Amino acid sequence: MSPAREPGREPEAARTPRPGRPVAGGQYAPVAVVGMACRFPGADGLDAFWRLLLAGEDAIGPGTGTRAGRRPGGYLPDVDLFDAEFFGVPAPEAAALDPQQRLLLELTWHAVEDARTTPRELSAGPVGVFVGAGSDEYAFLSRAGDGPPSTYTMTGTGRTFLANRLSHFHGFTGPSLVVDTGQSSSLAALHQAVQALRRGECDAAVVGGVQLNLTAEGDEAVEALGALSPRGRCHTFDARADGIVRGEGAAVVVLKPLEQALADGDRVYCTLLGGAMNSDGDRTALTAPSEAAQREVLATACRQAGITPADVGYVELHGTGTALGDPVEAAALGGVLGHGRPDDRPLLVGSVKTNIGHLEAAAGIAGFIKTALALFHRRLPASLNFRTANPAIDLEALRVQVCARHRDWPAGDAPRIAGVSSFGLGGTNCHVVLGEAPAPAGHEDGDVPVSAVPVVLSGPTPAVLRRRARDLADAVEGPGRALPLADLAWTAATARTAFGHRAGVIASHPDELAQRLRALADGSPDDGEGGLVQGPRGEGRTAFLFAGQGAQRLGMGQVLYKEFPVFAQVFDEACARLEPVLGADLADAMWERQEVDRTEHAQPALFAVEVALHRLLESFGIVPDLLIGHSLGEVAVAHLTGTLSLEDAATLIAHRARLIGELPPGGVMVAVQAQEDEARRVVDRAPGLVAIAAVNGSRSVVLSGEESATLKAAAHFEDLGRRTRRLRVSVAGHSPLMAPVQKGLRSVAEGLTWNLPVGPPIISTVTGEPVEPHRFADPEYWVQHVCAPVRFVPALGTAHRLGARYFVEIGPGRALTTLAAETVGHGTERFSAPMATRHEAADVAETAAGAHVFGLPVRWEQVLGGPARRVDLPPYPFQRRRHWLDTADRTTPPPSASPDPQWRGDPFDLVVTSTLQALGLGPESDLDVGRSFSELGLDSRMAVALRTTLARITGRSLPTTLLFDRPTPASLIEAFRADTPL
């Protein structure tokens, strides 16, 4: 205190600073609140908090559990629980981590989800983190313990890490700081965030406030100050006001410049128009409020917001309910915001402290969220515990009215405007001005463009995935949840982080979606059944398998033609090139005249459908790394790789079909259950012309040739009890009977323009190996093609050897992917058939979901057939376990001091057990082997210890870069199994 000042004296207290003229300019542009999350007493989440406010209830009660015997207050339950695994925090570090850090980590994740985005999307530009906090009680407990500080003590209890850990985990690169101005800390942090956004220091901001009252000593300190209410309730502006009741909690909000939020189509709760901060200075005693300072901060905030005081309809008070503070705050409000108001429109005020207590450092953000929700819902909750005004407050003269009952917030001639005040005990004052959100742009629901949509969801573990499925089913079936499926699918795909364990649920209406979600939640059915696709994220290349003749069916492609303009356009272009050569309307033959089984129509029809389907999947972002064409499927490959133009490819396939169709009858094809070698021995001994036309599996070949010779060869295997099936064809493809076609085909092929293929490697089904570009562009390759056997199984083996793990069938049916699953399906592969059945829209949706499960980046707006909007989905269900100072002593000791896992030669058991041990987790814990060691929470010290343990157990020399070279448990397990040098 300045020696020239007298305690308690405040000169010029009655002077009211004039708000002045609104300040214009980009530096004062409005800021949007686009996401919020909270945990307050009696309210775990925004919806619960709003219900508490509307019900006019308080959450004040006696302490329970570790807080038993404490004064009545607003307490959070289960502050010792935390989902450490989700945040990659090992158990020993989690025990050292201030629960305030834990709260902020979880709430930031939920706030970003509430903003209908992901941390990755939000952090496309710099994101600032601003945290208001003032309590270090966990650090006090840590210092009071018996043991020495640990490796994690500084980062676990240092207050700066309340912000820094959020930035680190979420990848936010803007300013990262903690603001401590006492009881105004969180509102001051909000004000600093707005300034940083306006200065261009960040593109978005995350603002948090947190307060946990972990010790009775904290209560005693406040009591010694004389601030606690003997009644255990806060009576703001009431004659019974006798002090505060302590509360605790945390909240996080996400901010963006309003202009950007509107451009992004964000849901806006409210806007921040302006704000101001100042200090009491030496105008009063250190802890006494200053009316003059409060008047100044109110007036400056209005000026910065570009409004007049009369524009403000409601103020969320600092409102502590103290005999000294309430009259000062009321006088300042009346002097600035009440001045000149009409008698019938007093300034409405209230205090959330009457509901949940005084959250001290988090009090400002609690009042802010209450006011933001009030603006969003256009309703004003009641301020509790008000009967008779404090005799030191003349509400009528001040033009102020306590909002003692909840009411609608009527619209006036101008948008609704509110203020929020928060004043620090040491004199730091803050006031922000909130505005009603602009009316959202109109969105026409209309009809869902596609008849089936994939709704994708994921979790770090299968258990979390099932829980999320159950939560989403509850939301879909809940009251007032008639959301368009496309909107729900769009949000699930684009506004939720995709974890390692994934699923896609295919549905055409909400009831079907809910039913299938519950089936997933219950652990059934299997992958690919019941409209569900599920499994761990895969690794590897994508191979497209183009079908040959025999896959055709009546009506193929008709549904996709109606629902997907990309498919329709490409199909029409192909037909336009084919029909002059065919002399027929191809679509009519396929969909109306039932002539699709005629060779001269089947082959061109398959070509057109396959090219269109490939382009459709390409528009989805599902593109191949390898190409395999089964028989005539290679013609589609030739066009798609630029070897032939669309016109030349259409010419080739149309003449190929015509020439084959002109062959005399008499040839047959029979699928036989046999190995290639034994089939070749039978064929070589058979009288007449018969050959192996295709090798489709390790025990699946197709015989082709003259009818009598072919049927006799097939009968040999029937006599052995093998399965045989005569194919629905009129000619003996890929047999010597095709020889008469070659001359005419050579003439056609030599008249075309051939280019070297570009794009993904082509694995030839003539050789079963990658084809040399010049050979694929040689007309003679295509002349021999019609007689050469289709070596599909060797081609699949080559693709698998080259890293293909995701196989997509391009064409009707699922014959090729079934063969592929039988041949190269070892458990880590995935197979999709986007035209597996006549329910083509559902099949395509299932393929998009399958691609997502495998890990491909899918363009969801194309999958859903048009634009969609983001909507609310259930928040992430954290799987919390107890982590506290007393659990640190019970965590598994460092690996060097632990008994080594018994080595039985099983790399999986060795790596999993050793990793869990390094993380301080028991053998019963789940470990996602697909996540990186750093994501699992392994720090450098643990990584060195894990490598040492593995080297000692296996007796192998392991490099110091082991976990850098093999960044996931899965890759390390694979390396040990392969017994390759590490």
Order of alpha helices (4+ residues) and beta strands (2+ residues): beta-beta-alpha-beta-alpha-alpha-alpha-beta-alpha-alpha-alpha-beta-alpha-beta-alpha-beta-alpha-beta-alpha-beta-alpha-beta-alpha-alpha-beta-alpha-beta-beta-beta-beta-beta-alpha-alpha-beta-alpha-beta-beta-alpha-alpha-alpha-alpha-beta-alpha-alpha-beta-alpha-beta-beta-alpha-beta-alpha-beta-alpha-alpha-beta-alpha-beta-alpha-beta-alpha-alpha-beta-alpha-alpha-alpha-alpha-alpha
